[in-house]
Amino acid sequence: MHSIQFQKENLTEVISKIEKNFNIQFSYQDNIIQNKTFSLKKQQINLKDILSEIEFNLAIKFQKIDKKNYVILKTKQSLNDIQQLDNVVISNYLTYGISKNKNTSFLLNLEKLTILPGLIETDIIESIQQLPGVISPNETATGLVVRGGSNDQNRIIWDGINSYHKGHLFGMISAFNPNMAKKVTFYNKGTNPKFGERISSVINIETNNTIQKEIKASIDLNGINASAFLAIPLVNNKLSMQIAARRSYTEFYESITFDKLAKKVFQDTKIVNTANTNNDFFFLDYNLKLNYKFNDANQFYFSSFNIENNLDYTVNDNDSQQTSTDLLSIKNNGYSIKWYRKWNDNITQTTLGSFSDYELNYNLRKSDEIAQKLDFDKKNIIFDTAINTELHIKTTNSNRLNIGYQFNFKDVSFAFLDTSDVTLILDNTQDRVTTHAFYSNYIYRNNKLFNFEGGFRINYYSEFNKLKFEPRFILHKPIHKNVQIQITGEIKNQVISQIDETILSDLSLENEIWRLADNETFPIINSYHISSGIIYNNKNWLLDLDFYTKRIEGLTALSLGFLNPLDNSIHLGDQKIKGIDFYLKKKFNKINVWLSYAYSDVKNKFNNINNDAYFTANNAIAHTGSVSFSSKIKKINFSLGFKVHTGKPFTKNIPINDFSQRFEGVNTERLDFYHRLDFSSTYNFKFQKKGKLKGKIGLSIRNLYDKRNPISREFVGNNSINDPIKIVDKVSLGFTPNFLFKVYW
């Protein structure tokens, strides 16, 4: 019995106080309790009675899982909802809308996700960067380093479609429309065996699969782009459609937001270093989703995404009477068809076919008044086709067995051509890899003893006649009423990766090219990843601590040209990573405060580089920390976050003369510490008290005190004996405001 009193308090606060008084934990979907209030006269009351009072007054129900854990449901929710919520270890991990599951994945509910520092709308990839162990050293939305893994080791999936181009404005904005996406599952360890192809992380983005019953729409505008979204029923309870589009308006008006981002992106390129220029740039993405319910046993879904970036840049040199034009086009289109079949109450099946088409085309032309001097083309094309079918078998009320088969065909080519006079092939290749994969995963749930997921994946690569076995497991065990441990292990393989293009590019932008393993010069990359950690959750305190080690084999690298201009060969190597992810959160009434810290030690070793000894990797950020808080006062949300991390490694150089440098080791020095303060705030309102039309306005400021942090040091040149070396230092984003105006109904 406890003495409790509530006076029209928000249900989130009521739940928090009940958890504290009775030492229990609730799991729930945020929309169930938001905008609900509860009152209770001061009295001595037990847990059962107070829960009954809330159920009676607010039309929700509490489902007891065990002595300590409850789930909160709508009155019409089913057993599947209970099982889904029972999978949650921590709800509201950073803020409302982010939870951590027993399978160690993170779930982002984009419809309910509140603001994070520096963001006024949900940028999917930048939101993930707020999690411990995730960082973008080059300060882009897409340059994710997850537990020391490189950017191309992260797999991003949109409704089952592989995505190969992830960002607009050269990575500063993620290319996935948050108005269209419903939820995102992020795996940084213990990855489900149904996900293959990449060795670092998986970002699985899903749109809404329910049949729309009423029209929903939104229009919004920020400092970079305008977007619109529409969800509409086409056939009552049978067919509905969702469509979204987003486009930049920067060729018509350059806001201060775009100006700040562009200065960061184009620094040390000819776009900002040359006068008499004409620069046209825009990006576009649009999505379509169709949901069709044939009957209760058969449902069908069609999904597509289209991403496009275009740059047309011309320089007129009046002194030399020469004209230079750069044309850059990047497109990624994807399509998927999904069939959900319910065979009976215990067996369901999901079958999905997908296709992804990626094209990068870069053309550099130089001419004078007499003739064309240069016509250079760079092309990179990917055709990715996949078919997947999976059986979901309910063995008991809480245990599951999944069995699946996947077919994947990748056709990847790139070419570098000089067509000034006759077509001269500087470099080109076309590779194909066909993968047949069989996988299985078993889920065992027993909250009193332990929770376990164990499975495997077998990949057969037809062109190489190679078989790769990938076991995966997750163990989650309560060792005290407030303490849980988690242990994971996994083996992964990767056949597609990116290499740096080093032939020719005046822009020095989008220089990474996708290519396939060939089982010779470029082998299949293998990864081994083990982690163990502890979670403490009690009385509005949350602690999540995880230790991990990774081993990666089959990496390839071009020689660092500035170290040896005579060596341009491919070198094979491996990588070893060890690290710690630490996260601490405390809730004070209406304020969430969290602190995160990550330590990462990433070492590379390549044949015939650095005397075959290990050296610090380029993306090795040893120490990363952040302190953030968020709160909501009535209809105003605000968030403030401070980030700090050690600088990127670089190789120390000692000038000898104008054309010569002496280098000491590889990546033996580090840039100065990086630190930044971000702020964001939004206000929600209604245009009419009883109307459906709503609005939102927002303001964000990144780098509030305008700290110009060094983010990289690069050495360019030395591709031949007489080629001088140029040192390029790049700095971070400066003081960057952004705004949001949104209307929705």
C-alpha positions in Angstrom: 0.0 0.0 0.0 1.2 3.5 -0.9 -0.2 6.9 -0.3 -0.7 8.4 -3.8 -2.4 11.5 -5.2 -2.8 12.7 -8.8 -4.4 16.0 -10.0 -4.9 15.9 -13.8 -1.4 14.7 -14.3 -0.1 13.5 -17.7 -0.3 9.7 -17.8 3.4 9.5 -18.6 4.1 11.0 -15.2 1.5 8.8 -13.5 3.2 5.7 -15.0 6.6 6.9 -13.9 5.5 7.4 -10.3 3.8 4.1 -10.2 7.0 2.4 -11.4 9.0 4.2 -8.7 6.5 3.4 -5.9 5.9 -0.2 -6.7 9.3 -1.0 -8.3 7.8 -2.4 -11.5 8.4 -1.7 -15.2 5.8 -0.8 -17.9 6.3 -1.4 -21.7 4.0 0.4 -24.1 3.6 2.1 -27.4 3.9 5.9 -26.9 0.7 6.8 -28.7 -1.4 4.8 -26.1 -0.6 7.0 -23.2 0.2 10.4 -24.9 -2.3 13.2 -24.4 -4.0 11.4 -21.5 -4.4 12.7 -18.0 -5.5 11.0 -14.7 -6.7 12.2 -11.4 -6.9 10.4 -8.0 -7.7 11.7 -4.6 -5.0 11.2 -2.0 -5.4 7.7 -0.5 -3.7 4.5 0.6 -3.9 2.2 -2.4 -2.3 -1.0 -3.7 -1.0 -1.7 -7.2 -4.0 -3.7 -8.3 -6.5 -1.1 -7.4 -4.7 1.8 -8.9 -4.3 0.0 -12.2 -8.0 -0.8 -12.2 -8.8 2.8 -11.7 -6.7 3.9 -14.6 -8.2 1.1 -16.8 -11.7 2.2 -15.9 -11.2 5.9 -16.6 -8.9 5.8 -19.6 -10.0 2.7 -21.6 -6.7 1.0 -21.5 -5.6 -2.2 -19.9 -2.6 -3.6 -18.1 -1.3 -7.0 -19.0 1.0 -8.6 -16.4 4.0 -10.4 -17.9 5.7 -11.4 -14.6 6.1 -10.0 -11.1 8.0 -6.9 -12.3 6.9 -6.3 -15.9 3.6 -5.1 -17.3 2.5 -4.0 -20.8 0.0 -1.3 -21.5 -2.5 -1.9 -24.3 -5.4 -0.4 -26.0 -8.6 -2.2 -25.0 -8.8 -3.8 -28.5 -5.2 -4.8 -28.8 -4.4 -8.5 -29.4 -2.0 -11.1 -28.1 0.5 -10.1 -30.9 0.7 -6.6 -29.4 1.5 -8.1 -26.0 4.3 -10.2 -27.6 5.7 -7.2 -29.4 5.8 -5.1 -26.3 7.1 -8.0 -24.3 10.2 -7.9 -26.6 11.0 -4.4 -25.3 13.7 -4.1 -22.7 13.8 -0.3 -22.5 11.1 2.0 -23.8 11.9 5.7 -24.4 15.6 4.9 -24.7 16.8 8.3 -25.6 13.4 10.0 -25.8 9.9 9.0 -26.7 9.8 6.9 -29.8 13.1 5.0 -29.3 13.1 1.7 -27.6 15.7 -1.2 -27.1 14.6 -4.8 -27.6 15.6 -8.0 -26.0 17.2 -9.0 -29.3 19.6 -6.0 -28.8 18.1 -4.0 -31.7 16.8 -0.4 -31.5 13.4 0.5 -32.7 12.5 4.0 -33.8 8.8 4.8 -34.1 9.0 7.7 -36.5 5.4 8.8 -35.9 6.0 9.3 -32.2 9.7 10.2 -32.1 10.2 13.6 -30.4 13.0 16.0 -31.3 16.6 15.3 -30.8 19.4 17.9 -30.4 20.0 19.8 -33.7 17.0 18.1 -35.5 13.6 19.7 -36.0 12.3 16.8 -38.1 13.2 13.2 -38.1 16.3 12.6 -40.2 16.4 8.8 -40.0 20.2 8.3 -40.1 21.1 11.4 -38.0 18.7 10.1 -35.3 20.6 6.9 -35.2 23.9 8.9 -34.7 22.5 9.8 -31.3 22.9 6.2 -30.1 26.1 5.2 -28.3 28.8 3.6 -30.5 27.6 5.5 -33.7 29.5 8.5 -35.1 30.0 10.3 -38.3 33.6 11.7 -38.3 33.1 13.7 -41.5 29.9 15.3 -40.0 27.5 14.0 -42.6 24.2 12.2 -42.2 25.4 9.2 -44.2 29.0 8.8 -43.1 28.1 6.3 -40.3 30.9 4.6 -38.4 29.2 1.9 -36.3 31.6 0.3 -33.8 34.6 1.0 -36.0 33.1 -0.3 -39.2 33.4 1.8 -42.4 30.5 3.5 -44.0 30.1 0.9 -46.9 29.7 -1.9 -44.3 26.3 -0.5 -43.2 23.3 -2.0 -45.0 20.2 0.3 -45.5 16.9 -1.4 -46.5 13.7 0.3 -47.5 10.7 -2.1 -47.5 13.1 -4.9 -48.5 15.0 -2.9 -51.1 18.7 -2.4 -50.9 19.7 1.2 -51.0 23.1 2.2 -52.4 22.8 6.0 -52.3 21.9 7.2 -48.9 22.2 11.0 -48.8 21.3 14.3 -50.5 23.6 17.3 -50.7 26.6 15.0 -50.8 25.6 13.2 -47.6 24.5 16.1 -45.5 20.8 15.0 -45.5 19.6 11.4 -45.5 17.7 10.5 -48.7 14.8 8.7 -46.9 11.6 10.7 -46.4 10.6 10.5 -42.7 7.0 11.4 -43.6 6.7 8.1 -45.5 8.6 5.8 -43.1 6.8 4.4 -40.1 9.5 2.5 -38.1 13.2 1.8 -38.3 15.0 -1.1 -36.8 18.7 -0.6 -36.2 21.0 -3.6 -35.5 24.6 -2.9 -34.4 25.1 -6.4 -33.0 23.3 -9.7 -32.7 21.8 -9.3 -36.2 18.9 -11.5 -37.3 20.2 -14.1 -39.8 17.7 -13.0 -42.4 20.0 -9.9 -42.9 23.1 -10.7 -44.8 25.4 -8.8 -47.3 27.1 -6.3 -44.9 29.3 -6.9 -41.9 28.8 -3.8 -39.7 25.1 -2.7 -39.1 21.6 -2.9 -40.6 19.1 -0.1 -40.8 15.8 -1.6 -41.8 13.2 1.0 -42.8 9.5 0.0 -43.0 6.5 2.0 -44.2 3.0 1.6 -43.0 1.4 -1.8 -43.9 -2.1 -1.0 -42.6 -5.1 -0.2 -44.9 -5.8 3.5 -44.6 -9.3 4.3 -43.4 -9.2 8.1 -43.7 -7.2 10.7 -45.6 -4.0 11.9 -44.0 -1.8 14.6 -45.5 1.0 17.0 -44.7 3.0 19.7 -46.3 6.2 21.1 -44.9 9.0 23.5 -45.6 12.4 23.9 -44.2 15.6 25.7 -45.0 16.6 23.2 -47.7 13.5 21.6 -49.2 9.8 21.3 -49.4 7.9 18.0 -49.1 4.3 16.7 -49.3 2.7 13.4 -48.1 -0.7 11.9 -48.8 -2.3 8.7 -47.5 -5.7 7.8 -49.0 -8.1 4.9 -49.0 -8.9 3.7 -52.5 -11.2 0.8 -51.8 -12.9 0.6 -48.4 -11.0 -1.8 -46.1 -9.3 -3.3 -49.1 -6.9 -1.0 -50.9 -5.0 2.2 -49.8 -2.2 4.3 -51.2 0.6 6.4 -49.7 2.7 8.8 -51.6 5.4 11.3 -50.7 7.7 13.7 -52.5 10.5 16.0 -51.4 12.6 18.4 -53.5 15.2 21.0 -52.8 14.5 24.6 -53.9 18.1 25.8 -53.7 18.4 26.7 -57.5 15.6 29.3 -56.8 16.6 30.5 -53.4 19.7 29.8 -51.3 18.8 30.1 -47.6 21.3 30.6 -44.8 20.9 26.9 -44.0 21.9 25.8 -47.5 24.7 28.4 -47.6 26.2 26.9 -44.4 25.9 23.3 -45.6 27.3 24.1 -49.0 30.3 25.9 -47.6 31.1 22.8 -45.6 30.5 20.4 -48.5 32.3 22.3 -51.3 35.3 23.6 -49.2 38.6 23.2 -51.0 36.9 22.4 -54.3 36.9 24.6 -57.3 33.2 25.5 -56.7 34.2 27.9 -53.9 37.7 28.6 -55.1 36.9 30.0 -58.6 35.2 33.1 -59.8 32.8 33.4 -62.9 30.9 30.3 -62.1 27.4 28.9 -62.6 26.3 26.3 -60.2 22.9 24.5 -60.5 22.2 21.8 -57.9 19.0 20.1 -56.8 17.9 16.8 -55.2 14.6 14.9 -55.3 13.1 11.9 -53.8 9.6 10.4 -54.0 7.9 7.2 -52.7 4.8 5.2 -53.4 3.2 2.5 -51.3 0.1 0.4 -52.1 -1.5 -1.9 -49.5 -4.1 -4.5 -50.6 -6.0 -6.8 -48.3 -7.4 -9.7 -50.5 -8.8 -11.4 -47.4 -7.8 -12.1 -43.8 -5.3 -14.7 -44.9 -3.7 -12.9 -47.9 -2.3 -9.3 -48.1 -0.1 -7.7 -50.8 2.1 -4.7 -50.7 3.9 -2.7 -53.4 6.6 -0.2 -52.5 9.0 2.0 -54.4 11.6 4.7 -53.7 13.3 7.1 -56.1 16.3 9.2 -55.2 18.0 11.7 -57.5 20.8 14.2 -57.1 22.0 16.5 -59.9 24.9 19.0 -60.2 25.6 21.2 -63.2 28.7 23.4 -62.6 30.4 25.6 -65.2 33.5 27.8 -64.9 34.4 30.4 -67.5 38.0 31.6 -67.4 38.2 34.9 -69.1 42.0 35.0 -69.1 42.6 31.7 -70.8 39.3 31.8 -72.7 38.6 28.2 -71.4 35.3 26.7 -70.2 35.1 23.8 -67.8 31.8 22.0 -67.1 31.1 19.3 -64.4 27.9 17.3 -64.7 27.1 14.9 -61.9 24.0 12.7 -61.7 23.3 10.1 -59.1 20.1 8.0 -59.1 18.9 5.1 -57.0 15.5 3.6 -57.8 14.0 0.6 -56.0 10.9 -1.5 -56.2 9.5 -4.3 -54.1 6.4 -6.6 -54.0 5.5 -8.4 -50.8 2.9 -11.1 -50.1 1.9 -12.0 -46.6 0.1 -15.4 -46.2 -1.5 -16.7 -43.0 -1.8 -20.5 -43.3 -3.2 -21.0 -39.8 -2.9 -19.5 -36.3 0.6 -20.9 -35.9 2.2 -20.5 -39.4 2.5 -17.4 -41.6 4.7 -16.8 -44.6 6.2 -13.7 -46.1 7.5 -13.6 -49.7 9.2 -10.6 -51.2 10.8 -9.7 -54.5 12.9 -6.5 -54.9 15.0 -4.6 -57.4 17.4 -1.8 -56.9 19.0 0.3 -59.7 21.9 2.6 -58.9 23.6 4.9 -61.4 26.4 7.4 -60.9 27.4 9.4 -64.0 30.1 12.1 -63.9 31.2 14.0 -66.9 34.1 16.6 -67.0 34.5 18.7 -70.2 37.1 21.3 -70.9 37.3 23.4 -74.0 38.6 26.7 -75.5 37.5 28.8 -78.4 39.1 26.4 -80.9 38.5 22.8 -79.7 37.5 20.5 -76.9 40.5 19.7 -74.7 39.0 17.0 -72.4 35.9 14.8 -72.1 36.1 12.5 -69.2 33.4 10.1 -68.0 33.0 8.2 -64.8 30.3 5.6 -64.4 29.1 3.3 -61.7 26.1 1.1 -62.2 24.4 -1.5 -59.9 21.5 -3.9 -60.7 20.4 -5.7 -57.6 17.7 -8.3 -57.8 16.5 -10.3 -54.8 13.7 -12.9 -53.9 13.1 -13.9 -50.3 10.5 -16.2 -48.7 10.3 -16.8 -44.9 8.1 -19.1 -42.8 7.1 -17.8 -39.3 6.2 -20.7 -37.0 4.7 -20.2 -33.5 5.9 -23.2 -31.5 4.4 -22.0 -28.2 2.7 -18.8 -27.1 6.1 -17.1 -26.6 8.5 -19.1 -28.8 9.1 -18.7 -32.5 10.9 -20.4 -35.3 11.7 -18.6 -38.6 13.0 -20.4 -41.7 13.8 -18.7 -44.9 15.5 -18.7 -48.3 17.0 -15.8 -50.2 18.2 -15.4 -53.8 20.3 -12.4 -54.7 21.9 -11.4 -58.0 24.2 -8.3 -58.2 25.6 -6.9 -61.4 28.1 -4.1 -60.7 30.2 -2.2 -63.2 32.3 0.9 -63.3 34.2 2.6 -66.1 36.6 5.6 -66.5 36.7 6.9 -70.1 38.5 9.7 -71.9 36.4 10.4 -75.0 38.1 13.7 -76.1 39.3 12.2 -79.4 38.7 8.5 -79.5 37.3 6.5 -76.6 40.2 5.6 -74.3 39.3 3.2 -71.5 41.3 4.2 -68.5 39.8 1.5 -66.2 36.7 -0.6 -66.3 35.2 -3.7 -64.8 31.9 -5.6 -64.7 31.4 -8.3 -62.1 28.4 -10.5 -61.2 27.7 -12.4 -58.0 24.8 -14.8 -57.4 24.1 -15.7 -53.8 21.8 -18.4 -52.5 21.2 -18.2 -48.8 19.3 -20.4 -46.4 18.7 -19.2 -42.8 16.9 -20.1 -39.6 16.3 -18.4 -36.3 14.8 -19.7 -33.1 13.4 -17.4 -30.4 12.9 -18.7 -26.8 11.2 -16.4 -24.3 11.3 -17.2 -20.6 11.4 -14.0 -18.5 12.1 -15.9 -15.3 15.1 -17.9 -16.7 16.5 -16.3 -19.8 15.6 -15.1 -23.3 17.6 -16.6 -26.2 17.8 -16.2 -30.0 20.0 -18.5 -32.0 20.3 -19.0 -35.7 22.5 -19.4 -38.7 22.8 -18.3 -42.3 24.5 -20.3 -45.1 25.6 -18.3 -48.1 26.5 -20.0 -51.4 28.3 -17.8 -54.0 27.8 -19.5 -57.3 30.5 -17.7 -59.3 33.1 -18.5 -56.7 31.7 -22.0 -55.7 32.1 -20.9 -52.1 30.0 -21.7 -49.1 30.0 -19.4 -46.0 28.5 -20.3 -42.7 27.3 -17.5 -40.4 26.1 -18.5 -36.9 24.4 -15.8 -34.8 23.2 -15.8 -31.2 21.7 -13.5 -28.5 21.4 -14.3 -24.8 19.4 -12.0 -22.5 19.1 -12.9 -18.8 17.8 -11.1 -15.8 20.2 -11.6 -12.9 18.4 -9.3 -10.5 15.0 -7.6 -10.5 16.7 -4.4 -11.9 19.7 -5.9 -13.7 20.0 -7.8 -17.0 22.9 -9.1 -19.0 23.2 -9.4 -22.8 25.7 -11.5 -24.8 25.8 -11.6 -28.6 27.9 -13.3 -31.2 27.9 -13.2 -35.0 29.8 -14.0 -38.2 29.1 -12.1 -41.3 30.3 -11.8 -44.9 30.3 -9.0 -47.5 30.7 -9.2 -51.3 30.2 -5.5 -52.3 32.2 -2.6 -51.0 33.5 0.8 -52.0 36.9 1.9 -53.3 38.3 5.4 -53.8 38.5 6.6 -57.4 41.9 8.0 -57.9 42.1 8.6 -61.7 40.5 12.0 -62.3 37.9 14.2 -60.7 38.2 18.0 -60.6 35.4 18.2 -58.0 36.7 15.8 -55.4 33.1 14.8 -54.6 31.5 11.4 -54.7 34.8 9.7 -55.4 33.9 6.3 -54.0 32.9 3.6 -56.4 30.9 0.4 -55.6 32.5 -2.8 -56.8 32.0 -6.6 -56.2 34.4 -9.1 -54.8 36.1 -11.2 -57.5 37.6 -13.9 -55.2 41.1 -12.8 -56.3 42.2 -9.2 -56.0 39.1 -8.3 -54.0 38.2 -11.2 -51.7 34.9 -11.7 -49.8 35.2 -9.7 -46.5 34.7 -11.7 -43.3 33.7 -10.4 -39.9 33.6 -11.9 -36.4 31.8 -9.9 -33.7 31.3 -10.7 -30.0 29.8 -8.4 -27.3 28.7 -8.6 -23.7 27.0 -6.1 -21.6 24.8 -5.2 -18.6 21.6 -3.1 -18.3 20.4 -1.5 -15.0 16.9 0.0 -15.0 15.3 1.3 -11.8 13.4 4.3 -10.5 14.0 6.5 -13.6 17.7 5.6 -13.8 18.9 3.6 -16.8 22.4 2.3 -17.4 23.5 0.4 -20.5 27.1 -0.8 -20.8 28.5 -3.0 -23.5 31.9 -4.4 -24.4 32.8 -5.7 -27.8 35.5 -7.1 -30.0 35.5 -7.5 -33.8 37.9 -9.1 -36.3 37.6 -8.4 -40.0 39.5 -10.2 -42.7 39.7 -9.7 -46.5 40.0 -5.9 -46.5 41.6 -4.3 -49.6 43.4 -0.9 -49.9 45.2 1.1 -52.5 48.6 2.2 -51.3 48.7 5.6 -49.7 50.1 7.4 -52.7 51.8 10.2 -50.7 53.9 7.5 -49.0 55.1 5.9 -52.2 54.4 7.3 -55.6 55.7 4.2 -57.3 53.2 1.9 -55.6 49.5 1.9 -56.9 48.8 -1.7 -56.3 46.0 -3.4 -54.2 47.0 -4.6 -50.8 45.2 -7.2 -48.7 44.8 -6.9 -45.0 42.8 -7.3 -41.9 41.4 -5.2 -39.1 40.9 -5.7 -35.3 38.5 -3.6 -33.3 37.7 -3.4 -29.6 35.5 -1.0 -27.8 33.0 0.0 -25.1 29.6 1.6 -25.4 28.3 3.4 -22.3 24.9 5.0 -21.8 23.3 6.6 -18.7 19.9 8.3 -18.5 18.0 9.9 -15.7 14.4 11.2 -15.9 13.6 14.2 -13.7 9.9 14.8 -13.8 9.5 16.3 -17.4 13.1 16.4 -18.2 15.2 13.6 -19.8 18.9 13.8 -19.3 21.3 11.3 -20.9 25.0 10.9 -21.2 26.9 8.6 -23.6 30.5 7.6 -24.0 32.2 5.3 -26.5 35.7 4.0 -26.7 36.9 2.5 -30.0 40.3 1.1 -30.9 40.5 0.3 -34.7 43.8 -1.1 -36.1 44.5 -2.0 -39.7 47.3 -4.2 -41.2 48.0 -4.5 -44.9 50.6 -6.4 -46.8 53.7 -4.3 -47.7 52.3 -1.2 -45.9 53.9 0.1 -42.7 56.3 -2.8 -42.6 53.3 -5.2 -42.3 52.6 -3.8 -38.8 49.2 -2.7 -37.5 48.4 1.1 -37.6 45.5 3.2 -36.6 42.6 3.2 -39.1 41.5 6.5 -40.7 38.1 6.3 -39.1 39.3 5.4 -35.6 37.7 7.9 -33.2 39.1 6.8 -29.9 36.8 8.6 -27.5 33.3 9.9 -28.1 31.0 11.6 -25.6 27.8 13.5 -25.5 25.5 15.1 -22.9 21.9 15.9 -23.9 18.6 16.7 -22.4 15.0 17.1 -23.7 11.8 18.2 -22.3 8.2 19.1 -23.1 6.3 22.0 -21.7 2.7 21.9 -22.8 3.0 22.0 -26.6 6.6 23.1 -26.8 9.4 20.5 -27.2 13.0 21.4 -26.9 16.3 19.6 -26.8 20.0 20.6 -26.2 23.0 18.4 -26.8 26.8 18.7 -26.4 29.1 16.4 -28.4 32.8 15.9 -28.0 35.3 13.4 -29.5 38.9 13.0 -30.2 40.2 14.1 -33.6 40.7 11.9 -36.7 44.1 10.3 -37.1 46.5 11.6 -39.8 50.1 10.9 -40.9 52.7 13.4 -39.6 54.5 15.1 -42.4 57.8 17.0 -42.3 58.4 19.3 -45.4 61.8 18.9 -47.1 61.3 21.3 -50.0 58.4 22.5 -52.2 58.1 19.1 -53.9 59.1 16.7 -51.2 57.8 15.6 -47.8 59.0 13.1 -45.2 56.3 11.1 -43.4 56.6 9.4 -40.0 54.7 6.2 -39.7 51.0 5.9 -40.7 48.2 7.8 -38.8 50.5 8.5 -35.8 49.0 11.9 -35.1 45.4 13.2 -34.3 43.6 16.4 -35.1 42.4 18.6 -32.2 39.4 17.7 -30.1 36.0 18.1 -31.7 33.1 19.7 -29.8 29.8 21.2 -30.7 26.5 22.3 -29.0 23.2 21.8 -30.8 19.7 23.1 -30.0 16.2 22.4 -31.3 12.7 23.3 -30.5 9.2 22.7 -32.0 5.7 24.0 -31.2 2.6 22.1 -32.1 -0.8 23.8 -32.6 -4.3 23.6 -34.0 -5.7 26.1 -36.5 -9.2 25.5 -35.0 -10.1 23.9 -31.7 -12.4 21.4 -33.2 -10.8 21.1 -36.6 -8.5 18.4 -37.9 -6.0 20.9 -39.4 -2.8 21.1 -37.3 0.5 22.8 -37.6 4.1 22.6 -36.3 6.8 25.2 -36.3 10.4 24.5 -35.4 13.9 26.0 -35.0 17.2 24.3 -34.8 20.8 25.5 -34.5 23.7 23.3 -35.1 27.1 24.4 -33.6 25.5 27.0 -31.4 28.8 28.7 -30.5 30.2 28.4 -34.1 33.2 26.3 -33.3 35.2 25.5 -36.4 36.5 22.0 -35.8 39.1 20.3 -37.9 37.5 17.1 -39.3 40.2 15.8 -41.7 43.7 16.2 -43.1 44.3 14.8 -46.5 47.4 14.6 -48.7 46.7 15.0 -52.4 49.1 14.4 -55.2 52.4 12.5 -55.5 50.9 10.2 -58.2 54.2 10.5 -59.9 57.8 11.3 -58.9 57.5 15.0 -59.9 54.0 15.6 -58.7 53.9 17.9 -55.6 51.9 17.1 -52.5 49.1 19.3 -51.4 47.8 19.2 -47.9 44.1 19.7 -47.6 42.6 20.5 -44.2 38.8 20.4 -43.9 36.7 22.0 -41.1 33.3 21.3 -39.7 30.0 22.9 -40.2 29.7 26.4 -38.6 26.8 28.0 -36.9 23.8 26.6 -38.9 20.2 27.5 -38.2 17.3 25.8 -39.8 13.5 26.2 -39.6 10.4 24.1 -40.1 6.8 24.9 -41.0 4.4 22.0 -41.3 0.7 21.7 -41.9 -0.9 18.3 -41.5 -4.3 16.7 -41.0 
